[in-house]
Amino acid sequence: MKQDAYGMTGALSISESSPLRKVDPRTKLALCLAASLAVMLPLQKVAVFFVLYFMFLAWARLLPGALRQIWKLKWILAVLFVVDWLVVSPELAVVVTLRLVIVAGVFAMFFSTTTPSELCLALVWMRVPYRYAFSLGLSFQAVGHINSEWRKILEAQKARGAFSAPSGWRYPVEQVKNLVSLTVPAVVLAAKRAWSMTEAAYARGFESPNRRPYKALLMSRADWFIVSGAAFIFILILSWRLP
Amino acid sequence: MAVIQVNDLTYAYPQGRSVGPCSFTVEKGEFLHVTGSSGCGKSTIARCISGLIPHIYHGKMTGEVLINGRSTLSTRMWELSELAGFVFQNPSMQMLGNTVEEEIIIGLENLGLDRAEISGRLEESLGRFGLDSLRGRDPQTLSGGEQQKLALAAITSRRPPVLVLDEPLSMLDVSAATELTRYLSLLSRSGTTVIAFEHRADYLSSLPGVRVMALDSAASVKFSRRRASASCPDCKCGAKPLVISNICVNAGKTRILENMSLTVQSGSVTAIVGRNGTGKTTLLRAITGLQPFEGSVTVNGKKPDFGLVCQNADLQIFNAAVRSEILYRVNNPDMKLYARLLEILGLGRYENTPPLILSEGEKKRLALATVLIRKPEHGVLLDEPSLGQDAAHKHTLMELCAEIASTGKTVILTTHDLHLASMADRIVVLGPDGVTASGRTEDILADDSIWARAGMFVPGWITEDERKGITA
């Protein structure tokens, strides 16, 4: 994991040790697509898929990261589970929760093993115009900075004494002011960053019709093995007749 | 033949601020150094030359800019980017790549070069700017100086016939700045037209064949050679020194500061200098308690109370007007001090102006005012306070520092600007192994061996007068 002088992660937490890191981004997109379709299956099949998918994440050394992402959703999952249980049925509560956990795991898998430029390449291969693919990649990259920028703002405001007012729930006005002192610089910085990146892109010939990509996507044997393996398992689950 | 022709150029931002009119020409292979006070429009003119104005800015531009006879108005932006490369003032906001390598490759891909050519240029740029060992790093995790070098590498690898640089030296240490100016001089001699908009004039004025153009009269203000303060040398005001004992700071697995010990006298202005990435900002953050560390930082055995002015003023500014920004959550504000801060920091006319539309230099001075109005008990810490500031404002800044120090408080600033450092009472030199030396400014400046150990040197234009601390 990359860290700056603030001890915080940089743009992205790319898991370099995962075997999926070297896999073609199109393969990973295909896996994401398969997993997204699999969540539509009935409970027993989702449960089987859930087990297989998390075994796959464990093999790919991505389980701790995926669990961290899922843990961040704990309150949403808990509320949905309780509401579904009370309003509809326990079965629906379980299946909805499993689906959300799988989707969160899929995103964790993709974004912790794919850089924005790889995402851009995959999108261009999928006939997305370069300007949109590049912009999407940049946005994806910029999202990674939000956490570190937020902490820098918090520190800077503390350092100037802007957080000198009493804290706690008994002082709601002061809490709102604190939030404003963090949000305004965050929004300003995000807007400035977006504008500066636009300037930088244009200053380097963005939108040139002569552009030739330096890196090319290449499906290796491992990629084909993963894609065909995933397809085989997917078909197996689909064709499984439930009692 | 003139490569750049600027004819009666004016530009008005949609918010109302305007620049110009100005006219000038630049010949092929010429090295033009453009100076001007903070906020006089240097960055705007740089953007007009590079074509970003009028292509992506939507204010009102009159007059014209011609590059190789082609008007920036009628030439497409991607074509202009091949004619004039532009290096921006704040590199950290403009990194497009996920790694150092990618950052350079993006611009080369847009030129339509084949892979072999891109590889060749990539290696050449990484080598020239000393970025080889950083090639796989995320640009956002680099120091300010490293980012500045990367921004330069990304643009110069495209080999544009005209290179426009907005404050290219602001984040570089003395060695890197000297190295860069030499490189720019070399580029200019080999036929590239170089236009540098830069406050740190001495680095450029020492080069042969550099033409200087001042955008306003304030630009000609010479940097004062007066020592900041000789205040409180035998401090009788009872203020105790800041004692830093064996502090260690880690960022992940990297140790940034290791067993650093330092005593900083109260009632003095201390400048911390060192090469990029030696931990200057980290040290300030540790002193304020923002950075977790092992060891101790105390004043009179207690945790110190310092105000910190960050390198990036945008982090600290959020109110609707300069007045409310300075007085935000200040209990019983000292209005005399408020009025004096407005006056000496040149913010008087902006009292009711939204801070966000101030220039970078003005924002920096505003951030300083927000800290000073609180009268922090032990003093203030300034992280690179001279960034984006002209000579007159640097001089004012050091006068202010001297005034604060004369009350027995401690002023610590980090800087790459040796002019600024030479006006402090004391200098601390940080090297790869921590504190290389600490002492009176004249002693430190006179000892070349100290600078050599820190991988730096005192340039020739830091005159003997400055070395000896002779006051103006």
Interface residues (C-beta under 8 A of the other chain):
Chain A: M1 K2 Q3 D4 A5 Y6 G7 G10 A11 L12 T115 P116 S117 L138 Q141 H145 S148 K152 I153 E155 A156 Q157 K158 A159 R160 G161 A162 S164 A165 K177 V180 S181 T183 V184 P185 V188 L189 K192 R193 S196 M197 T198 E199 A200 A201 Y202 A203 R204 G205 F206 E207 S208 P209 N210 R211 R212 P213 Y214
Chain B: R47 S50 L52 H55 I56 M77 W78 S81 E82 G85 F86 F88 N90 M93 Q94 M95 L96 G97 N98 T99 E102 I105 I106 G107 L108 E109 N110 L111 G112 L113 D114 R115 I118 R137 D138 Q140 T141 S143 A154 I155 R158 N250 A251 G252 K253 T254 I256 G279 T281 T282 R285 T288 L290 P292 G307 L308 V309 C310 N312 D314 L315 Q316 I317 F318 Y328 R329 V330 L356 A367 T370 V371 R374 P376
